[in-house]
Amino acid sequence: MTKEQIQRYTLRITQANRSQIIVILYDMILDDVTEASECYDDYDSFKKACNHITRCTADLMEALDFSYEVSFHLMQIYQFINRQVSTAVLKKEPAVLKYVASAVTKLKEAFEEVSKQDSSGPMMENTQTVYAGLTYSKSDLTEDLRDQGSSRGFRV
């Protein structure tokens, strides 16, 4: 992942509620699938992207609440994703990742609908305030972060 992608995801995570975080994890997996497919010739980068997919899937598994029946079905899908990623790494076949992308795309679409109905607040508190639209660069909108130097409860 590029530094810009990491910054974008970090900003989204700080502002996201529970269901939006799941959508962000799906977005991260899809970006990693694309990255793994593009950098297949560089096996270390391919493996690194696949490992990140596995870590994101592990986070999704940890978020499951097994008091709901749908969690058991989601667990099976996440296990399928992990098996496909392992197969891609072991056999050095990035084509296997198309099944991962297909499954995650469908899950992402479903959870985007769920997140529209979720009116809970952001999971993270005491984060930087982001003002979008105050400054512009030549080609795009930039964001302004306030209170970058002030203590937000973190101590060293």
N, C-alpha and C positions, 0 to 999 in steps of 0.2 A: 504494500500500500504506500502511496506517496504521502508526503507530509501534508499536502493540501487535503487529501482524503481523510487523513487522521484528524486534522483540525476540524473539518466539516462534520465528521462523525462525533467528535468530542462536543462540539457546540450543540448538535442535535440531541445527544444523550443528556446534556445538562438541562435541556428544556423539556424533555419528554416525560410522559406519564407511563404507567405500567405497560399498556398495550402498544404504545408507540415504540417502546424499547424493543419489544419483540419484532416489530416491523423493521427497526434499524438493524437488528441482528440478521434478519433475512436479507436486507440490502447488502450488508457486509459479506454474507456468504455469496451472493450473486456477483459482487465485485471480485471476490477471491476466485470464483470459478472462471470469470473472464480473464483475470490476471494469470491463473494457472494455465489456461488454454493458450494464452499469448506467449508465455515464457517457457513453453515446453522444452525448447532446446537447451535452456539453462536449468538443469535438473535441480540445483539447490534452490533456485527461486520457485520452481514448480512445487517442490516439496514444502517450502516455507508457506506458500499460499494454501496448499492442501492441509497443512498443520493448523493454519488459522481457521479454515473451515471446520475442522474437528473441534477446535476450542470454542467456536461460536455455537456449534451443535451441542457441546457439553453444557454451555450456559443455558441453552434452550431447554435441555433435559432437566437441569436443576430448577428451572422456573415452573415446572409442571406441578399442578396440584392434583394429586391422585384421588381426591374426594369427588372429582368429576370424571365420568366415563370417557369423555373425549381425550383426556390426558393419556390413557392407555393407547389409544390409536395414534396420537401424536408421538408417543415414545417409540412405537413401531416404525413410524416414518423417519424419525431422527436416527434410529438404529440402521435403517436402510441407507440413509445418507452417509453415515459413517462407514458402512460396508463398501459403498460405491467409491468413496474417497480412498479408502485403504486399497481397494482393487486398482484404482488409477495410479496410486503411488507404487505399489508392488509390481504391477505389470507395465508401468511406465506408459499408460494409455490415457491421455487426456480426454479421449472421446467418451469415456465412461462418465465423465462429469456432466454430460448433457442431461443425464437422468436426474442428477442432483439439481441442476438448474431448473428443470421442468417441475420437479416436486416443490422446490422452494418458491418458485414463481406463483404456483397455485396457492400455497400457504400464505404468501405475502399478500396476495389479493384478498384473501379471506380475512386476514388480520387487519388490513387497511380498513375494511368495512367495520370491523369490531372497534378499532381505535376511533372511528368517527363517532361512535356511540358512547365512548368512555369520556366522562366529564371530570375525572379525577385530576388533581393537580400534578405538577412535576414531581418525580421521585426524589430529585436532588434539591436540597435547600441550601441557601446561603451561597448561591452561584453568582457569577458576574452578570450584570445587566447588559443585554445586547440590544442595540438600537440599529435597526436596518433602515437604509434609505437616507441616512444623514450625509453620507459621503459617497461619491461616485468616482470610479476610475474611468479610463477611456472606454473600456469594453464591457464593464459589468458593475453591478451594485456591490459596494463593500459594506462591511459591518463595523460598528464602533463599539468597543467594549469599555464600559465605565468601571471605575473603582479597581483598576488593575493592581495598584500598589497597596490598597488598604487590606487590613487583616479581615479575613472572612471566617475566622474561627480556627484557622489552621495554625499550628505552632510547630516550631522546629526545636 
